[in-house]
Amino acid sequence: MTDRPTRRDLMKPVQLLGLAFGSALFAGIVTLISMGFFQQRFEGQSERALVVAAVVAGITFIVVLVMVALLLLAVDPAQIAKTVDKPILVEKDEKNAAPDASPGETPKA
């Protein structure tokens, strides 16, 4: 078998769902706190805060789940296992230049 990681190895479905659930839980708690759910308020405000927090948490869950899944599609699993043995930010013209040469100057032979 090959040693290449598969897409499933990059992020397991349980991890993907856990990340989305954690983000949704955070968004729901922040919404509850900002709407004053844990304070003494008028009658009916706590139910409204629960409904809004549930809607915000649901939207956050779906958005995070879709965005992370789309970002995982952009990753090539073969590129992750490959080692990089050259400078990444060096342009092709500058890689043959001498270390003491200024950019744009031709190297001395």
SULNOR-V526875 format. One record per pair of residues at least 6 apart in sequence whose ideal C-beta (glycine too) atoms are under 8 Angstrom apart, sorted by the first residue. I is the first residue (numbers start at 1). J is the second residue. Records with the same first field share a line. If there is no record, write none. Layout:
I = J ; J
//
This chain:
3 = 81
4 = 77 ; 78 ; 81
5 = 77 ; 80 ; 81
6 = 77
7 = 72 ; 75 ; 77
9 = 77
10 = 72 ; 75 ; 77 ; 80
11 = 68 ; 72
16 = 65 ; 68 ; 69 ; 72
17 = 65
19 = 64 ; 68
20 = 60 ; 61 ; 62 ; 64 ; 65 ; 68
21 = 61
23 = 60 ; 61 ; 64
24 = 57 ; 58 ; 60 ; 61 ; 64
25 = 57
26 = 60
27 = 56 ; 57 ; 60
28 = 53 ; 54 ; 56 ; 57 ; 60
29 = 53
31 = 49 ; 52 ; 53 ; 56 ; 57
32 = 38 ; 49 ; 50 ; 53
35 = 45 ; 48 ; 49 ; 52 ; 53
36 = 45 ; 49
37 = 46 ; 49 ; 50 ; 53
86 = 95
87 = 95
94 = 103
96 = 107
97 = 103 ; 105 ; 106 ; 107
98 = 107 ; 108
101 = 107 ; 108
//
